[in-house]
Amino acid sequence: MEKSTLTKKSFEVGDDFKLLIHEKFCSIFCMLQIMKAATTVSDIKKIIELNNLRPQAKHTSIFHSICSRCRYVNFVSNNFCTNCGYPVKEEGTATLYHIRLKQRQELLKRTEKDVQTARVVLYALSSFFFLGILFLFGSLDNRYLLSLVSVTFSGLFLLLGRWSYSKPFISIITGFIIILTFSAVSIFGQFVNAFTTVIGVYGIFINMILIYLLLRGVYGAYKADLIKEETEII
């Protein structure tokens, strides 16, 4: 695709150059014909003065610069390549480019730490729900249903944790929505006990911590995707 773009740009440069040569040739030819028809020196001087007052067409599009990184053809007025962001004029902009690239890489490391923390939360939730298999050894009437639900959620959070390596934003935001929904149902389902008992208060506190960590992971994954796209770190 870059080759076709470069070829197209090259053709555009060639066409502009031909147009400029053709215009200059026609202008000179017309001047010579008019000067031949002139009879006196004053007529020739007047023709030259009128020609100098004639608006001159400027073809700035023929001046292009090629990026040394991706070989994309840019306008000479551009400081950075419009295709990859690399500095076209390397004298003054190269230093600025490398400083900005270093800042982006440091920011990427910080966002990846938030993503890693959210991934650990997903694995911790998977382990917690897996303990629900212990309901099978209880005496509750619905112990089989509780065990099945717990194992299902355990497998779901385990898959989300594994998926976060390839699609961190989608996997973490999915886990965030599940935990947020689960917390809202558990709080409003037992609204009185949630705020009057010690277990209910601890449960709300733990849910808030989980939601906060997952929310930071969602934001970190979103920023990481933007930085990777900008700096082409794939």
C-alpha positions as CSV (number, residue, x, y, z in Angstrom):
1,M,0.0,0.0,0.0
2,E,2.9,2.3,0.8
3,K,4.4,1.6,-2.6
4,S,1.2,2.5,-4.4
5,T,1.0,5.8,-2.4
6,L,4.6,6.6,-3.2
7,T,4.0,5.9,-6.9
8,K,0.9,8.1,-6.9
9,K,2.8,10.9,-5.2
10,S,5.6,10.6,-7.7
11,F,3.2,10.9,-10.6
12,E,1.7,14.0,-9.0
13,V,5.2,15.5,-8.7
14,G,5.9,14.7,-12.3
15,D,2.7,16.2,-13.6
16,D,3.2,19.4,-11.6
17,F,6.7,19.7,-13.0
18,K,5.5,19.2,-16.6
19,L,2.8,21.8,-16.0
20,L,5.3,24.3,-14.7
21,I,7.7,23.8,-17.6
22,H,4.8,24.1,-20.1
23,E,3.6,27.3,-18.5
24,K,7.1,28.8,-18.5
25,F,7.7,27.8,-22.1
26,C,4.4,29.3,-23.3
27,S,5.1,32.5,-21.4
28,I,8.5,32.8,-23.0
29,F,7.2,32.0,-26.5
30,C,4.4,34.6,-26.2
31,M,6.9,37.2,-25.1
32,L,9.1,36.5,-28.0
33,Q,6.2,36.8,-30.4
34,I,5.1,40.0,-28.9
35,M,8.6,41.5,-29.0
36,K,8.9,40.6,-32.7
37,A,5.7,42.5,-33.4
38,A,7.0,45.5,-31.4
39,T,8.4,48.4,-33.6
40,T,10.2,50.5,-31.1
41,V,12.4,50.1,-28.0
42,S,9.8,51.9,-25.9
43,D,7.2,49.2,-26.9
44,I,9.6,46.5,-25.8
45,K,10.2,48.2,-22.4
46,K,6.4,48.6,-21.9
47,I,5.9,44.9,-22.7
48,I,8.5,43.9,-20.2
49,E,7.0,46.1,-17.5
50,L,3.6,44.7,-18.1
51,N,5.0,41.2,-17.9
52,N,6.6,41.9,-14.5
53,L,3.2,43.2,-13.2
54,R,1.5,40.0,-14.4
55,P,0.6,37.6,-11.4
56,Q,3.0,34.7,-11.3
57,A,1.7,31.2,-10.6
58,K,3.4,29.4,-7.7
59,H,3.6,25.7,-7.8
60,T,4.6,24.8,-4.3
61,S,3.3,21.3,-4.6
62,I,6.3,20.2,-6.6
63,F,8.5,20.6,-3.6
64,H,8.3,17.3,-1.6
65,S,10.5,15.5,0.9
66,I,10.7,11.8,1.4
67,C,10.6,10.3,4.9
68,S,13.8,8.5,5.8
69,R,11.9,5.9,7.9
70,C,8.9,4.8,5.8
71,R,9.8,6.5,2.4
72,Y,6.5,8.3,2.3
73,V,6.3,11.5,0.2
74,N,5.5,14.6,2.3
75,F,5.2,18.2,1.6
76,V,8.3,20.2,2.3
77,S,6.5,22.4,4.8
78,N,5.8,19.4,7.0
79,N,8.1,18.9,10.0
80,F,6.9,15.4,10.7
81,C,5.9,12.6,8.4
82,T,2.1,12.3,8.0
83,N,2.3,8.6,7.7
84,C,4.6,7.4,10.6
85,G,5.2,10.6,12.6
86,Y,9.0,10.5,12.1
87,P,10.7,14.0,11.7
88,V,11.2,14.9,8.1
89,K,13.5,17.8,9.0
90,E,15.9,16.0,11.3
91,E,17.9,19.1,12.4
92,G,15.5,20.6,14.9
93,T,12.7,18.2,15.2
94,A,14.6,14.9,15.7
95,T,15.4,15.8,19.3
96,L,11.8,16.7,20.0
97,Y,10.6,13.5,18.4
98,H,12.9,11.3,20.5
99,I,11.9,13.1,23.7
100,R,8.3,12.7,23.0
101,L,8.8,9.0,22.1
102,K,10.6,8.4,25.4
103,Q,7.7,10.1,27.3
104,R,5.2,7.9,25.5
105,Q,7.2,4.7,26.3
106,E,7.3,5.7,30.0
107,L,3.6,6.4,30.0
108,L,3.0,3.0,28.3
109,K,4.9,1.2,31.1
110,R,2.7,2.9,33.7
111,T,-0.5,2.0,31.9
112,E,0.7,-1.6,31.5
113,K,1.1,-1.8,35.3
114,D,-2.6,-0.9,35.7
115,V,-3.5,-3.5,33.1
116,Q,-1.4,-6.1,35.0
117,T,-3.1,-5.3,38.3
118,A,-6.6,-5.6,36.7
119,R,-5.4,-9.0,35.2
120,V,-4.4,-10.2,38.7
121,V,-7.9,-9.1,40.0
122,L,-9.5,-11.3,37.3
123,Y,-7.4,-14.3,38.2
124,A,-8.2,-13.7,42.0
125,L,-11.9,-13.6,41.2
126,S,-11.6,-16.8,39.3
127,S,-9.9,-18.5,42.2
128,F,-12.5,-17.1,44.7
129,F,-15.4,-18.4,42.7
130,F,-13.7,-21.8,42.2
131,L,-14.0,-22.2,46.0
132,G,-17.7,-22.3,45.5
133,I,-17.3,-26.0,44.6
134,L,-17.2,-26.6,48.3
135,F,-21.0,-26.0,48.3
136,L,-21.2,-29.6,47.1
137,F,-20.1,-30.8,50.5
138,G,-22.6,-28.7,52.4
139,S,-26.2,-29.5,53.4
140,L,-28.0,-26.8,51.4
141,D,-30.8,-27.8,49.2
142,N,-29.5,-25.8,46.2
143,R,-25.9,-26.7,46.7
144,Y,-25.6,-28.2,43.2
145,L,-26.9,-25.0,41.6
146,L,-24.6,-22.8,43.7
147,S,-21.6,-25.0,42.8
148,L,-22.5,-24.8,39.1
149,V,-22.9,-21.0,39.2
150,S,-19.6,-20.6,41.1
151,V,-17.7,-22.8,38.7
152,T,-19.2,-21.0,35.7
153,F,-18.1,-17.6,37.0
154,S,-14.7,-19.0,37.9
155,G,-14.2,-20.2,34.3
156,L,-15.5,-16.9,32.9
157,F,-13.0,-14.8,34.9
158,L,-10.2,-17.2,34.0
159,L,-11.0,-16.8,30.3
160,L,-11.1,-13.0,30.7
161,G,-7.7,-13.0,32.4
162,R,-6.2,-15.0,29.6
163,W,-8.0,-12.8,27.0
164,S,-6.5,-9.7,28.6
165,Y,-3.1,-10.5,27.0
166,S,-4.4,-10.1,23.5
167,K,-7.4,-7.8,24.0
168,P,-6.9,-6.0,27.4
169,F,-9.5,-3.3,27.0
170,I,-12.4,-5.5,26.0
171,S,-11.6,-8.2,28.5
172,I,-11.1,-5.9,31.5
173,I,-14.2,-3.8,30.7
174,T,-16.2,-7.0,30.5
175,G,-15.0,-8.1,33.9
176,F,-15.7,-4.6,35.2
177,I,-19.3,-4.7,34.0
178,I,-19.9,-8.2,35.5
179,I,-18.5,-7.1,38.9
180,L,-20.4,-3.8,38.9
181,T,-23.7,-5.7,38.1
182,F,-23.0,-8.4,40.7
183,S,-22.3,-5.7,43.3
184,A,-25.4,-3.7,42.5
185,V,-27.6,-6.8,42.7
186,S,-26.0,-8.0,46.0
187,I,-26.4,-4.5,47.6
188,F,-29.9,-3.7,46.5
189,G,-31.0,-7.3,47.1
190,Q,-30.2,-7.0,50.8
191,F,-30.1,-3.3,51.2
192,V,-30.7,-3.3,54.9
193,N,-28.2,-5.9,55.8
194,A,-25.6,-4.4,53.5
195,F,-25.2,-1.3,55.6
196,T,-26.1,-2.6,59.1
197,T,-24.0,-5.8,59.4
198,V,-20.2,-6.1,59.5
199,I,-20.2,-8.6,56.7
200,G,-22.3,-6.3,54.5
201,V,-20.0,-3.3,55.1
202,Y,-16.9,-5.4,54.4
203,G,-18.5,-6.7,51.2
204,I,-19.2,-3.2,50.0
205,F,-15.7,-2.1,50.8
206,I,-14.2,-5.1,48.9
207,N,-16.5,-4.5,45.9
208,M,-15.4,-0.8,45.8
209,I,-11.7,-1.9,45.7
210,L,-12.3,-4.4,42.9
211,I,-14.3,-1.9,40.9
212,Y,-11.6,0.8,41.4
213,L,-8.8,-1.6,40.3
214,L,-10.7,-2.8,37.3
215,L,-11.6,0.8,36.3
216,R,-8.0,1.8,36.4
217,G,-7.2,-1.3,34.2
218,V,-9.8,-0.2,31.7
219,Y,-8.4,3.3,31.5
220,G,-4.8,1.9,31.3
221,A,-5.7,-0.5,28.5
222,Y,-7.4,2.3,26.6
223,K,-4.4,4.6,26.9
224,A,-2.0,1.8,26.0
225,D,-3.9,1.1,22.8
226,L,-3.7,4.8,21.8
227,I,0.0,5.0,22.6
228,K,0.9,1.8,20.7
229,E,-1.0,3.0,17.7
230,E,0.7,6.4,17.9
231,T,4.3,5.1,18.3
232,E,3.8,1.9,16.3
233,I,4.8,-0.4,19.1
234,I,3.0,-3.5,18.2
